[in-house]
């Protein structure tokens, strides 16, 4: 004798389907919230990501105290390229030559924060 009747099997399948849909939906919503939170990372995290991607250096090697001129930026890398990447990422205008004054990663973060705080965002 079967443990579940054919009608019971259909109900069980329907209940399982609904559970999977709801569980999948909840997981999707959680993933969207996490993605949104990650996308709104703080200035340091975003600058760090730019440096890691553009310079192809290990993530751990980029800290606020890391010197751009000595530790990260090889001879041929243009500071203007870094400035353009920051402007693109943050949607702002940095004054010309700003990137030439960056000594450390923290200098880049402070410059972006200063421009954002000054309301110089239109681009």
Residue pairs with C-beta under 8 A, 6 or more apart in sequence:
4 12
41 49
43 90
43 109
43 112
43 113
43 116
44 64
44 105
44 106
44 109
46 89
46 90
47 86
47 89
47 105
47 108
47 109
47 112
48 59
48 62
48 105
50 82
50 85
50 86
50 89
51 57
51 62
51 72
51 82
51 105
52 58
52 59
52 62
54 77
54 81
54 82
54 85
55 72
55 73
55 74
55 77
57 72
61 71
61 72
62 72
62 105
63 105
64 104
64 105
64 106
64 109
65 104
65 105
65 106
66 72
66 104
66 105
67 103
67 104
68 82
68 102
68 103
68 104
68 105
68 107
68 108
69 103
72 105
73 79
73 82
79 99
79 100
79 102
80 99
82 99
82 102
82 108
83 94
83 98
83 99
86 92
86 94
86 99
86 108
86 111
86 112
87 93
87 94
87 123
90 112
90 115
90 116
91 121
91 123
92 112
92 115
92 116
92 120
92 121
92 123
93 115
93 120
93 121
93 122
93 123
94 111
94 112
94 115
95 115
98 111
99 108
101 107
101 111
102 108
102 111
115 121
